[in-house]
Amino acid sequence: MTRTEMSRSATERSTLFTVVIGLAALAILLQGLWAGIFLQHDGARDAASSWIDLHAMGGYVAIGLAALATVLGLVQLRARRDLWIGSLVLTALLVLEVYLGGLIRDAGQDTLTAVHVPFALAIMALAVSLLLRAPRGSTVD
């Protein structure tokens, strides 16, 4: 394999990771949109239940995409520890965030919203950071 072919292969691997982490970031961004829609109902859960369901499903989609990005990072970009460790942390934080959301929704612990919302903003910052870092640096193992 020539150096040019190796470089092209490394770029393709980085591109796949970038696409998946970008989709995860989009899913996280949409979480904020959906939350804003149902939070405007001032606690009237029945009026907002379909948006709450969509918000919950979006959380699972974000976890799946972040987990896929982690696997891609480990398998294809193992030299880029910043990416695979970052996406592993993102996955773990999303699991914790979904758990908090479940406590709010299913256990009625609405006071956790004061933690859930700012935590979501930190998660978004991490996702964007990974998205911006992905195309940079060497990806050749």
Protein Blocks (a to p, Z undefined) as FASTA:
>chain_A
ZZklmmmmmmmmmmmmmmmmmmmmmmmmmmmmmmmmmmmnnopaklmmmmmmmmmmmmmm
mmmmmmmmmmmmmmmmmmlmmlmmmmmmmmmmmmmmmmmmmmmmmnopaklmmmmmmmmm
mmmmmmmmmmmmmmgojfbZZ
